[in-house]
């Protein structure tokens, strides 16, 4: 009832903003739809450079009428691309013929001409850092628009009319935001076409487009106010309605839903933080008298109040979503989501026992430490024991081992590295100290099936008996951070999730496997500690994904023998991948966001102390 009341209170305000966005959309004369301008996959690569931009300097050229009216005919533009490519191929063929007939020095002349040709072409492309920041904004906006459609279109189609009616606050707000961003996306595409083509110097800017985009902020503020009620409503429906639960689980197994629904519902907040990052870096780059600086500063000032609210609310919302996700994967601890409970860290440790070292998944919360093993039957995690933090003590041991004391029980575990051991000891000690400093609240032992902190006697106390007897096998979601931590022996904390919220990236990369000779061009999306690969940004489903927890990233070594620019290497044990970016700026940005996952925030803090 509270959720429906909230919806009625905000209906009038939402409709007002929908009307304004629709009116703005009807007067817009930009690019005719969200269409691909990238046709240069058909053009042969040039020396030391490949182009992954919107279009070539010729394909993105606007006619005089197009520049004067602000309209853009995509069919005419692509026709010009075809003619220009044919002319370029004809010229290249003639050059090659002349070079081949040049006698003994043909090889040298060919290399010189190719180098000059490549240099000339490179000079036609924008090299300003502001251009690459604007391009990053466009590439990530394409992904964001699709993320919104996953919820508003794909998920909505799976629901009954009654479900849709109950979730009207969600769908109404998303419809308004999507309408606005359709216009914003076309504005970005139009501006990048001008920037890469024959637009005037005045078009080499992005602040005015960003400033106009700030008209959407009241919608985001409404979403900020409504999102917790929306999340709680979804969780309540999932827990209380088996029909809705099955719909929800089935949808998360569809390829289009590439991350859990809870993460998608927080995407609007992540997007605002990315806008802020782009504007901050533009202002750092621009001189005090740059003609784009005023608009960028104005957009950042308008955005600042909303992002301040996002930063204050996001930790609690991220934590709530993580607890809900863990609850669905944990068997034997039925009341995980509780007010005031916070996830501190999850990760794999090796538990010492009479049967040797056994892999266990440990979950450190603000009030209790749980440890579990993965069931080979249904791929969920069975809770084997717990230690309330008020009674928790630790003791250092040899090598990477340490002992966890809880009441009458002592658990000896080993971490994978010394740094990981140090991290666990520090966080266990701090969490225990914080728990003892808070007023004592009795842990609901019924949620633990009245079990002790021991793995022995599980059959007698009935831990997980109800779940196994029900015969229900929730589908496995192998790309979540929980499952990746298990398979990679990795660890991740709430702070890492908050850092990940600021590190999203999309764009074209060339990929090469360790033993392959050629490069494959792919549209790559990085989000939630994982890379997703598509043929193009218009594809609905990813071809493959690569979770990065446990991976290392950096430039290739001499032994890799790669004579290409802007290449970075991802590796985990014997798994090696190479990726090639289009420019030094883009290369550095990919390294920056990938290192936010491959080198967790807490390990960075340890190394800096």
Backbone torsions as a table, in degrees:
resi	resn	phi	psi	omega
1	UNK	NA	-41.2	178.1
2	UNK	-59.7	-40.3	-178.3
3	UNK	-65.3	-43.1	-179.9
4	UNK	-67.6	-39.6	178.0
5	UNK	-60.8	-43.0	178.1
6	UNK	-59.3	-40.2	-179.3
7	UNK	-61.8	-46.3	-178.2
8	UNK	-66.4	-34.7	179.9
9	UNK	-65.6	-29.1	-175.0
10	UNK	-105.9	0.3	-177.4
11	UNK	-61.1	-46.6	-175.7
12	UNK	-61.3	-47.0	-179.3
13	UNK	-62.8	-40.6	-178.5
14	UNK	-65.4	-43.8	-179.9
15	UNK	-63.1	-34.3	177.9
16	UNK	-60.4	-44.8	-178.1
17	UNK	-73.0	-33.5	175.1
18	UNK	-60.6	-42.6	-179.5
19	UNK	-63.3	-41.9	-179.8
20	UNK	-64.7	-41.4	179.8
21	UNK	-66.5	-40.9	178.8
22	UNK	-63.1	-42.5	179.6
23	UNK	-62.2	-42.3	178.2
24	UNK	-62.9	-40.5	-178.6
25	UNK	-64.6	-38.4	-176.8
26	UNK	-69.2	-21.5	-179.3
27	UNK	-98.4	2.3	-176.0
28	UNK	-82.1	136.2	176.2
29	UNK	-128.8	79.3	-179.7
30	UNK	-120.3	-149.6	177.7
31	UNK	-59.9	138.4	-175.4
32	UNK	-80.0	76.8	176.2
33	UNK	97.4	166.5	-179.1
34	UNK	-87.9	88.8	-175.0
35	UNK	-120.8	155.3	-178.0
36	UNK	-76.5	130.4	174.5
37	UNK	-105.7	4.9	-174.6
38	UNK	-90.6	98.1	-178.5
39	UNK	-114.2	5.4	-170.9
40	UNK	-87.0	8.7	171.3
41	UNK	-66.3	-18.6	-179.9
42	UNK	-86.2	-8.5	-176.0
43	UNK	-94.4	134.5	179.9
44	UNK	-59.1	143.9	-179.8
45	UNK	-69.6	154.6	179.2
46	UNK	-105.5	166.0	-174.7
47	UNK	-59.6	128.7	174.1
48	UNK	58.1	18.6	-176.3
49	UNK	-157.2	136.5	167.2
50	UNK	-131.1	152.5	-172.9
51	UNK	-107.7	125.6	178.0
52	UNK	-123.6	30.4	-175.2
53	UNK	-86.8	-173.3	-179.6
54	UNK	-63.2	-47.0	-178.5
55	UNK	-161.2	171.7	177.2
56	UNK	-78.9	175.0	179.5
57	UNK	-62.7	-24.3	179.4
58	UNK	-87.9	-41.5	-178.4
59	UNK	-66.3	-25.8	-177.6
60	UNK	-98.2	7.1	178.5
61	UNK	-70.4	139.4	177.8
62	UNK	-105.9	143.1	175.1
63	UNK	-71.3	168.8	-179.6
64	UNK	-60.7	-42.3	-179.1
65	UNK	-65.3	-36.0	179.4
66	UNK	-67.6	-41.2	179.9
67	UNK	-67.1	-38.1	-177.1
68	UNK	-71.0	-40.8	-175.0
69	UNK	-90.3	-17.8	-177.6
70	UNK	82.1	3.0	178.9
71	UNK	-93.0	166.2	-176.1
72	UNK	-146.0	120.7	179.2
73	UNK	-98.0	107.5	-175.1
74	UNK	-66.1	-33.5	-178.8
75	UNK	-66.9	-41.6	176.7
76	UNK	-64.3	-40.6	-179.6
77	UNK	-62.8	-43.6	-178.4
78	UNK	-71.3	-29.3	174.9
79	UNK	-66.1	-39.3	177.5
80	UNK	-65.9	-36.8	177.3
81	UNK	-57.9	-46.5	-177.1
82	UNK	-61.6	-44.1	-179.6
83	UNK	-64.2	-44.8	-178.7
84	UNK	-63.8	-39.1	-179.8
85	UNK	-66.4	-41.1	178.1
86	UNK	-62.5	-42.1	178.7
87	UNK	-63.9	-41.7	179.8
88	UNK	-63.4	-42.7	179.2
89	UNK	-63.9	-37.6	179.0
90	UNK	-65.1	-44.3	179.6
91	UNK	-63.6	-43.8	-179.6
92	UNK	-62.3	-38.7	179.8
93	UNK	-64.3	-42.3	178.8
94	UNK	-65.7	-40.0	178.3
95	UNK	-62.3	-42.9	179.6
96	UNK	-63.7	-37.9	179.9
97	UNK	-64.9	-43.5	-179.6
98	UNK	-66.3	-38.6	-179.1
99	UNK	-66.5	-37.6	-179.0
100	UNK	-67.2	-32.8	-179.1
101	UNK	-86.3	8.0	-174.5
102	UNK	-86.3	5.9	177.1
103	UNK	85.3	-152.2	-170.9
104	UNK	-65.0	-24.1	-177.7
105	UNK	-93.3	12.0	-175.3
106	UNK	-60.8	-38.4	-178.7
107	UNK	-61.8	-46.4	-179.4
108	UNK	-64.8	-44.7	179.3
109	UNK	-61.6	-40.0	-179.5
110	UNK	-62.1	-44.9	-179.3
111	UNK	-63.5	-40.7	-179.5
112	UNK	-64.4	-46.6	-179.8
113	UNK	-63.5	-40.7	179.4
114	UNK	-63.3	-40.7	179.5
115	UNK	-65.0	-43.9	179.5
116	UNK	-64.1	-42.0	-179.8
117	UNK	-63.4	-43.4	179.3
118	UNK	-63.8	-40.6	-179.8
119	UNK	-65.4	-41.4	179.9
120	UNK	-63.0	-41.5	179.9
121	UNK	-67.9	-39.1	-179.8
122	UNK	-61.8	-36.3	-177.1
123	UNK	-68.0	-20.0	-179.7
124	UNK	-77.6	-17.0	-176.3
125	UNK	-90.1	145.7	176.9
126	UNK	-60.2	138.4	178.5
127	UNK	-119.1	-4.9	-178.9
128	UNK	-65.5	140.1	179.5
129	UNK	-59.7	-33.1	179.9
130	UNK	-60.7	-36.7	177.7
131	UNK	-61.5	-45.0	-178.1
132	UNK	-69.5	-31.7	175.0
133	UNK	-68.3	-40.6	177.0
134	UNK	-64.3	-38.3	179.6
135	UNK	-67.9	-39.6	174.9
136	UNK	-59.9	-39.9	177.7
137	UNK	-59.5	-44.4	179.4
138	UNK	-65.2	-48.3	-176.7
139	UNK	-60.8	-43.5	-179.0
140	UNK	-74.2	-27.4	176.8
141	UNK	-65.8	-35.9	176.9
142	UNK	-61.1	-43.4	178.4
143	UNK	-66.9	-41.5	-179.4
144	UNK	-62.0	-42.7	179.0
145	UNK	-59.5	-40.3	179.0
146	UNK	-68.8	-37.7	178.1
147	UNK	-60.1	-41.8	177.5
148	UNK	-64.4	-38.3	179.6
149	UNK	-67.3	-30.0	178.1
150	UNK	-58.3	-42.4	179.8
151	UNK	-78.2	-51.9	-169.3
152	UNK	-74.8	-26.0	-178.4
153	UNK	-108.8	-58.8	-173.5
154	UNK	-69.2	-49.5	-180.0
155	UNK	-66.6	-39.8	-179.4
156	UNK	-60.5	-37.2	-178.8
157	UNK	-67.3	-22.6	-179.8
158	UNK	-81.3	-15.0	-173.1
159	UNK	-90.6	156.7	174.2
160	UNK	-77.7	162.2	177.2
161	UNK	-55.4	-36.8	179.1
162	UNK	-66.8	-39.6	177.5
163	UNK	-62.7	-43.1	-179.8
164	UNK	-63.5	-41.9	178.8
165	UNK	-62.4	-41.1	179.8
166	UNK	-66.5	-25.4	-178.8
167	UNK	-104.9	23.0	-179.3
168	UNK	-56.1	-38.6	178.1
169	UNK	-57.5	-37.9	178.9
170	UNK	-67.8	-53.8	-173.4
171	UNK	-70.1	-33.8	178.9
172	UNK	-64.9	-45.0	178.9
173	UNK	-66.3	-42.5	-179.5
174	UNK	-64.3	-38.5	178.6
175	UNK	-59.7	-43.8	-179.9
176	UNK	-66.2	-43.0	179.6
177	UNK	-64.7	-42.5	-179.3
178	UNK	-63.9	-42.2	178.4
179	UNK	-58.2	-44.5	-180.0
180	UNK	-64.5	-44.3	-175.0
181	UNK	-72.0	-21.9	171.7
182	UNK	-61.9	-41.0	176.9
183	UNK	-69.1	-45.2	-179.5
184	UNK	-60.3	-40.4	179.5
185	UNK	-63.8	-41.3	178.0
186	UNK	-67.1	-37.1	175.8
187	UNK	-60.7	-43.8	179.5
188	UNK	-63.6	-44.9	-180.0
189	UNK	-61.4	-43.4	-179.7
190	UNK	-61.8	-44.4	-178.4
191	UNK	-65.1	-42.0	179.5
192	UNK	-66.7	-33.9	175.8
193	UNK	-62.0	-44.5	178.4
194	UNK	-65.9	-40.8	-177.4
195	UNK	-64.3	-38.5	-179.3
196	UNK	-83.3	-14.8	-173.9
197	UNK	-111.3	-129.9	-172.7
198	UNK	-102.4	21.1	175.8
199	UNK	-64.4	157.3	179.9
200	UNK	-72.7	170.7	179.5
201	UNK	-58.7	-29.6	-178.6
202	UNK	-65.0	-20.2	179.3
203	UNK	-85.7	-4.2	179.3
204	UNK	-85.3	63.7	-176.7
205	UNK	-157.3	161.5	179.6
206	UNK	-137.4	-11.1	-176.6
207	UNK	-61.4	-37.4	-179.3
208	UNK	-66.8	-37.0	177.1
209	UNK	-66.8	-42.0	178.4
210	UNK	-65.0	-40.9	-178.7
211	UNK	-62.9	-42.0	177.3
212	UNK	-64.5	-30.1	-179.4
213	UNK	-68.8	-21.0	-176.7
214	UNK	-68.0	-7.3	175.5
215	UNK	-61.6	-18.7	-177.3
216	UNK	-82.9	-10.1	-172.9
217	UNK	-56.0	-40.0	177.7
218	UNK	-58.7	-31.4	176.4
219	UNK	-66.5	-40.2	178.0
220	UNK	-66.9	-35.9	177.3
221	UNK	-65.1	-37.3	173.6
222	UNK	-64.0	-41.8	179.8
223	UNK	-65.3	-38.3	176.0
224	UNK	-59.0	-41.4	-178.2
225	UNK	-71.5	-30.4	-173.8
226	UNK	-95.8	-17.6	-164.4
227	UNK	-66.5	-32.3	-179.3
228	UNK	-70.5	-38.8	174.7
229	UNK	-63.1	-37.2	177.8
230	UNK	-64.5	-46.7	179.3
231	UNK	-61.3	-44.4	-179.4
232	UNK	-65.1	-37.9	178.6
233	UNK	-63.9	-43.6	178.5
234	UNK	-62.8	-42.0	179.9
235	UNK	-65.7	-44.2	178.8
236	UNK	-61.9	-42.7	179.0
237	UNK	-64.7	-39.3	179.0
238	UNK	-63.2	-42.2	-176.0
239	UNK	-77.1	-30.6	-170.6
240	UNK	-104.2	-15.9	-174.8
241	UNK	-124.5	106.6	-177.9
242	UNK	-63.6	-34.0	178.0
243	UNK	-62.7	-48.5	179.7
244	UNK	-64.6	-39.2	179.2
245	UNK	-59.7	-41.2	179.7
246	UNK	-67.2	-40.4	176.9
247	UNK	-60.4	-44.6	-178.0
248	UNK	-63.3	-48.2	-179.9
249	UNK	-63.5	-43.7	-179.0
250	UNK	-62.7	-39.7	-179.2
251	UNK	-66.0	-40.2	179.6
252	UNK	-65.9	-16.6	176.5
253	UNK	-86.8	-11.6	178.3
254	UNK	-71.4	147.6	-177.1
255	UNK	-62.1	-31.3	-177.3
256	UNK	-67.4	-28.1	178.8
257	UNK	-91.0	80.8	-168.9
258	UNK	-81.7	-14.0	171.7
259	UNK	-130.9	159.1	179.3
260	UNK	-56.0	150.4	-175.9
261	UNK	-57.8	-39.1	-179.5
262	UNK	-58.2	-37.4	178.2
263	UNK	-67.5	-39.0	179.4
264	UNK	-63.1	-35.9	-179.0
265	UNK	-68.1	-19.2	177.2
266	UNK	-94.8	-4.0	-178.4
267	UNK	-56.7	-38.8	179.0
268	UNK	-57.0	-35.4	179.3
269	UNK	-72.8	-39.7	176.1
270	UNK	-60.4	-36.1	-177.4
271	UNK	-66.7	-42.0	178.4
272	UNK	-62.0	-37.9	178.4
273	UNK	-66.4	-33.3	177.8
274	UNK	-70.4	-39.3	174.5
275	UNK	-56.8	-43.6	-179.4
276	UNK	-63.1	-41.8	178.6
277	UNK	-60.9	-45.2	180.0
278	UNK	-61.5	-46.3	-178.5
279	UNK	-65.3	-40.5	177.2
280	UNK	-58.9	-43.7	-176.8
281	UNK	-74.0	-30.9	174.1
282	UNK	-64.5	-43.7	-179.9
283	UNK	-67.3	-34.7	174.7
284	UNK	-64.8	-32.1	-176.7
285	UNK	-80.8	-39.3	-174.1
286	UNK	-73.4	146.5	170.6
287	UNK	-74.9	167.2	-176.0
288	UNK	-61.8	-28.7	-176.6
289	UNK	-104.4	15.0	-179.5
290	UNK	-65.8	138.3	-173.5
291	UNK	-68.4	-14.7	178.8
292	UNK	-96.5	-6.1	-172.0
293	UNK	-67.2	-40.7	-176.4
294	UNK	-62.0	-45.4	179.5
295	UNK	-65.3	-41.3	178.8
296	UNK	-62.9	-42.8	179.9
297	UNK	-65.4	-40.3	178.1
298	UNK	-62.9	-43.4	178.5
299	UNK	-63.0	-40.7	-179.3
300	UNK	-66.6	-38.9	178.6
301	UNK	-64.8	-41.1	178.2
302	UNK	-66.5	-37.0	-177.7
303	UNK	-74.3	-28.7	-169.7
304	UNK	-58.0	-42.4	-177.8
305	UNK	-63.5	-41.2	-178.9
306	UNK	-69.6	-42.3	-179.4
307	UNK	-69.6	-28.0	173.6
308	UNK	-61.4	-41.5	177.6
309	UNK	-67.2	-40.9	178.2
310	UNK	-58.6	-48.4	-177.8
311	UNK	-63.8	-28.5	179.0
312	UNK	-79.9	-29.3	-176.4
313	UNK	-96.8	-25.4	-170.8
314	UNK	-63.4	-41.8	179.8
315	UNK	-55.6	-43.5	179.6
316	UNK	-67.7	-39.6	-179.4
317	UNK	-69.0	-42.0	177.3
318	UNK	-61.1	-42.5	180.0
319	UNK	-63.1	-42.7	179.8
320	UNK	-62.4	-44.3	178.7
321	UNK	-63.1	-41.9	179.6
322	UNK	-63.8	-42.4	178.3
323	UNK	-62.7	-41.4	178.2
324	UNK	-63.5	-40.7	178.7
325	UNK	-65.9	-42.2	179.4
326	UNK	-65.8	-37.6	-179.6
327	UNK	-57.9	-34.9	-178.0
328	UNK	-75.6	-19.4	-179.2
329	UNK	-102.3	-10.5	-178.3
330	UNK	-101.5	132.0	176.1
331	UNK	-110.0	129.4	175.6
332	UNK	105.1	2.2	176.1
333	UNK	-138.5	89.6	-163.7
334	UNK	-83.1	-14.6	-175.5
335	UNK	-119.2	52.5	-177.1
336	UNK	-69.3	-41.8	-178.0
337	UNK	-81.3	106.2	179.8
338	UNK	-138.3	146.8	178.2
339	UNK	-57.5	134.1	177.2
340	UNK	87.4	-13.0	179.4
341	UNK	-82.6	133.9	-178.0
342	UNK	-129.4	135.9	173.8
343	UNK	-76.4	127.5	177.2
344	UNK	-98.0	-49.6	-176.5
345	UNK	-159.8	148.3	169.1
346	UNK	-132.8	145.3	179.8
347	UNK	176.2	170.3	-176.8
348	UNK	-92.6	137.1	170.4
349	UNK	-135.1	155.0	177.6
350	UNK	-95.6	119.8	-178.1
351	UNK	-91.5	130.9	178.4
352	UNK	-79.9	133.0	177.4
353	UNK	-148.5	176.6	178.8
354	UNK	-62.4	-24.4	-179.5
355	UNK	-93.2	9.2	178.9
356	UNK	104.3	-160.3	-180.0
357	UNK	-82.8	130.4	-179.1
358	UNK	-125.4	131.9	-179.5
359	UNK	-70.4	130.2	178.4
360	UNK	-135.5	147.1	175.6
361	UNK	-98.0	124.1	-178.7
362	UNK	-107.6	139.0	179.7
363	UNK	-124.4	111.1	178.9
364	UNK	-98.4	113.1	175.5
365	UNK	-106.6	176.2	-176.9
366	UNK	-72.1	-12.1	-178.9
367	UNK	-130.0	-11.2	-175.1
368	UNK	-155.9	149.2	172.4
369	UNK	-109.0	124.3	176.4
370	UNK	-111.3	150.6	169.2
371	UNK	-135.9	146.4	-169.6
372	UNK	-147.5	164.2	172.6
373	UNK	-122.9	155.5	-178.1
374	UNK	-85.9	130.2	179.7
375	UNK	-77.3	128.0	176.6
376	UNK	-73.7	-11.2	-176.6
377	UNK	-83.2	-55.2	-174.2
378	UNK	-118.3	7.4	175.2
379	UNK	65.5	11.4	172.7
380	UNK	-90.4	174.7	-179.1
381	UNK	-108.6	123.9	-179.8
382	UNK	-90.9	121.7	177.7
383	UNK	-70.7	124.7	-177.7
384	UNK	-102.2	-22.9	-179.2
385	UNK	-173.8	172.9	-177.4
386	UNK	-149.8	157.8	174.1
387	UNK	-138.1	112.5	174.1
388	UNK	-61.8	137.3	-172.8
389	UNK	-68.1	-23.5	-179.6
390	UNK	-67.0	-22.0	179.7
391	UNK	-111.1	12.5	-173.9
392	UNK	-88.3	134.8	172.6
393	UNK	-134.8	156.0	178.2
394	UNK	-129.4	157.5	177.5
395	UNK	-143.0	132.9	179.5
396	UNK	-70.3	149.9	178.0
397	UNK	-137.1	-178.1	-176.2
398	UNK	-70.0	155.9	177.4
399	UNK	56.9	-128.2	-178.3
400	UNK	-101.9	19.9	-177.2
401	UNK	-95.1	155.8	171.6
402	UNK	-155.7	162.9	-175.1
403	UNK	-114.8	135.8	176.5
404	UNK	-110.2	120.3	178.2
405	UNK	-101.6	134.8	176.0
406	UNK	-143.9	100.3	-177.7
407	UNK	66.0	-121.8	-178.8
408	UNK	-87.8	-0.4	-169.9
409	UNK	-109.9	140.0	174.0
410	UNK	-123.8	127.6	-178.3
411	UNK	-117.8	119.8	177.5
412	UNK	-98.4	128.5	-178.0
413	UNK	-134.0	161.1	175.8
414	UNK	-127.0	136.2	175.1
415	UNK	-92.0	165.4	-178.0
416	UNK	-72.9	-32.3	-178.8
417	UNK	-139.4	165.7	177.2
418	UNK	-64.5	-39.1	179.1
419	UNK	-63.1	-40.7	179.3
420	UNK	-66.6	-40.4	176.5
421	UNK	-60.4	-46.4	179.6
422	UNK	-60.3	-40.2	179.6
423	UNK	-63.6	-47.6	179.9
424	UNK	-61.9	-45.4	-179.2
425	UNK	-61.2	-41.8	-179.4
426	UNK	-65.2	-44.0	-176.5
427	UNK	-75.4	-34.8	175.2
428	UNK	-62.5	-44.9	-179.8
429	UNK	-63.5	-44.1	-178.7
430	UNK	-67.7	-43.7	-179.4
431	UNK	-63.2	-40.5	178.9
432	UNK	-65.4	-42.8	179.4
433	UNK	-63.0	-42.8	179.0
434	UNK	-64.1	-40.8	-179.3
435	UNK	-64.2	-40.0	179.6
436	UNK	-69.4	-26.0	-179.4
437	UNK	-79.5	-19.7	178.9
438	UNK	-84.9	156.7	174.8
439	UNK	-57.3	139.1	-175.4
440	UNK	-68.5	128.0	174.9
441	UNK	-124.1	123.9	-176.7
442	UNK	-66.5	126.9	177.1
443	UNK	-68.0	134.3	179.2
444	UNK	-71.3	93.0	-174.7
445	UNK	-65.9	-22.1	178.2
446	UNK	-61.1	-28.2	179.2
447	UNK	-68.5	-16.9	178.7
448	UNK	-99.3	15.1	-177.9
449	UNK	57.8	30.2	177.7
450	UNK	57.4	30.7	-179.8
451	UNK	-89.7	158.3	174.4
452	UNK	-87.9	-172.8	-179.6
453	UNK	-84.4	23.5	-175.9
454	UNK	-115.4	147.3	174.6
455	UNK	-78.5	-21.2	-178.9
456	UNK	-72.7	148.5	176.5
457	UNK	76.1	21.8	-179.0
458	UNK	-64.9	-34.7	-178.6
459	UNK	-66.1	-36.4	-177.1
460	UNK	-74.3	-31.8	-178.4
461	UNK	-90.0	-7.3	171.6
462	UNK	78.6	21.8	178.8
463	UNK	-61.3	125.4	179.4
464	UNK	71.8	1.3	-176.6
465	UNK	-61.0	-41.2	-178.6
466	UNK	-65.0	-39.5	-178.8
467	UNK	-66.7	-40.5	-178.6
468	UNK	-71.1	-38.7	-179.0
469	UNK	-66.1	-29.2	-177.9
470	UNK	-67.4	-23.1	178.9
471	UNK	75.9	5.9	-179.5
472	UNK	-84.1	131.2	-179.8
473	UNK	-120.6	94.8	178.6
474	UNK	-58.5	137.9	-179.7
475	UNK	-62.1	146.0	-179.1
476	UNK	-76.6	139.8	175.7
477	UNK	-119.0	82.4	-166.4
478	UNK	-70.8	-13.0	-177.0
479	UNK	-96.5	4.2	176.1
480	UNK	-74.2	158.7	-176.6
481	UNK	-60.8	-31.6	179.3
482	UNK	-62.0	-51.3	-178.0
483	UNK	-68.3	-35.2	179.3
484	UNK	-68.1	-40.8	176.3
485	UNK	-58.6	-39.1	-179.7
486	UNK	-65.3	-47.0	-175.4
487	UNK	-75.0	-29.7	-177.2
488	UNK	-98.5	-5.4	-174.6
489	UNK	63.9	35.2	-174.0
490	UNK	-103.2	175.5	177.2
491	UNK	-140.0	147.8	180.0
492	UNK	-149.4	142.7	-178.3
493	UNK	-115.7	171.8	178.5
494	UNK	-58.2	-37.6	179.8
495	UNK	-62.1	-35.1	177.2
496	UNK	-64.3	-37.7	177.1
497	UNK	-65.5	-38.2	179.1
498	UNK	-69.0	-37.3	175.2
499	UNK	-65.2	-39.5	180.0
500	UNK	-62.5	-29.4	179.0
501	UNK	-62.2	-23.2	178.9
502	UNK	-99.0	5.2	-175.4
503	UNK	-129.4	80.3	173.5
504	UNK	-118.9	143.9	179.5
505	UNK	-152.6	144.9	176.6
506	UNK	-138.8	151.8	176.2
507	UNK	159.0	174.6	178.9
508	UNK	-83.1	136.5	171.9
509	UNK	-135.6	156.2	169.5
510	UNK	-97.6	132.4	-178.0
511	UNK	-115.7	141.5	177.6
512	UNK	-137.6	133.0	175.6
513	UNK	-80.4	167.4	-174.2
514	UNK	-56.7	-44.0	-174.1
515	UNK	-109.4	12.1	178.7
516	UNK	-94.0	160.0	-177.3
517	UNK	-99.8	-28.0	-175.5
518	UNK	-103.8	167.3	179.3
519	UNK	-109.1	141.8	178.8
520	UNK	-114.4	128.8	179.7
521	UNK	-84.2	127.1	-176.8
522	UNK	-137.6	149.6	168.6
523	UNK	-86.7	122.1	-171.5
524	UNK	-118.1	131.8	177.1
525	UNK	-117.7	128.3	176.0
526	UNK	-112.6	120.8	177.5
527	UNK	-160.7	149.5	175.1
528	UNK	51.1	47.9	175.1
529	UNK	67.1	20.8	-172.4
530	UNK	-144.3	144.5	172.0
531	UNK	-97.5	135.5	176.8
532	UNK	-120.9	135.2	-173.3
533	UNK	-113.5	130.5	178.8
534	UNK	-129.8	159.3	172.7
535	UNK	-71.6	-39.6	177.2
536	UNK	-149.5	167.7	-178.6
537	UNK	-70.0	-13.5	179.8
538	UNK	-85.4	-10.2	179.9
539	UNK	-68.1	144.5	179.9
540	UNK	-86.6	-28.9	-175.2
541	UNK	-121.0	143.4	176.9
542	UNK	-75.3	143.1	174.7
543	UNK	-71.2	-36.5	-177.3
544	UNK	-164.5	167.9	176.6
545	UNK	-137.2	156.8	179.9
546	UNK	-138.2	96.7	174.5
547	UNK	-64.5	137.0	-170.6
548	UNK	-104.8	-3.0	177.0
549	UNK	-60.1	127.2	-177.7
550	UNK	95.9	-16.4	179.8
551	UNK	-80.1	158.7	169.6
552	UNK	-114.3	150.8	-179.0
553	UNK	-134.7	142.8	178.6
554	UNK	175.8	-177.9	177.7
555	UNK	-69.2	154.7	177.6
556	UNK	-68.4	155.2	178.9
557	UNK	-89.2	172.5	178.7
558	UNK	-59.4	-36.3	-178.0
559	UNK	-66.2	-18.0	-179.9
560	UNK	-78.0	-18.4	173.5
561	UNK	51.9	50.3	178.1
562	UNK	-107.8	112.4	-178.2
563	UNK	-95.7	55.0	-179.8
564	UNK	-131.1	153.9	177.5
565	UNK	-86.3	155.5	169.5
566	UNK	60.0	40.8	179.9
567	UNK	-104.8	134.6	171.6
568	UNK	-124.3	158.3	-171.3
569	UNK	-121.0	132.3	173.2
570	UNK	-111.9	131.1	-176.9
571	UNK	-146.0	143.1	173.4
572	UNK	-146.2	110.0	-175.6
573	UNK	55.1	-118.9	-178.6
574	UNK	-91.1	2.1	-179.0
575	UNK	-91.7	119.2	-176.5
576	UNK	-132.5	132.5	176.2
577	UNK	-133.1	144.3	175.2
578	UNK	-116.2	140.0	177.8
579	UNK	-131.8	142.4	-176.7
580	UNK	-121.3	123.0	179.4
581	UNK	-92.8	170.9	-173.9
582	UNK	-87.6	-19.5	-174.4
583	UNK	-155.3	168.1	178.7
584	UNK	-64.4	-40.1	179.0
585	UNK	-61.7	-48.4	-178.8
586	UNK	-63.7	-39.9	176.4
587	UNK	-57.9	-47.0	-179.2
588	UNK	-65.9	-36.7	179.2
589	UNK	-66.8	-41.3	177.9
590	UNK	-64.1	-42.3	177.5
591	UNK	-61.0	-41.0	-178.3
592	UNK	-61.3	-49.8	-176.3
593	UNK	-74.0	-34.9	179.4
594	UNK	-68.6	-36.8	178.0
595	UNK	-68.3	-21.3	176.0
596	UNK	-65.3	-21.6	177.4
597	UNK	-101.9	-46.5	-175.3
598	UNK	-72.4	-22.4	173.1
599	UNK	-122.8	97.2	-172.0
600	UNK	-63.1	154.6	-175.9
601	UNK	-58.5	-38.1	-176.7
602	UNK	-70.1	-37.0	176.7
603	UNK	-66.0	-35.3	176.6
604	UNK	-62.8	-42.9	-179.8
605	UNK	-63.9	-37.7	178.8
606	UNK	-63.6	-41.7	-177.0
607	UNK	-70.5	-23.8	-178.9
608	UNK	-85.7	-15.1	-177.9
609	UNK	-84.3	NA	NA
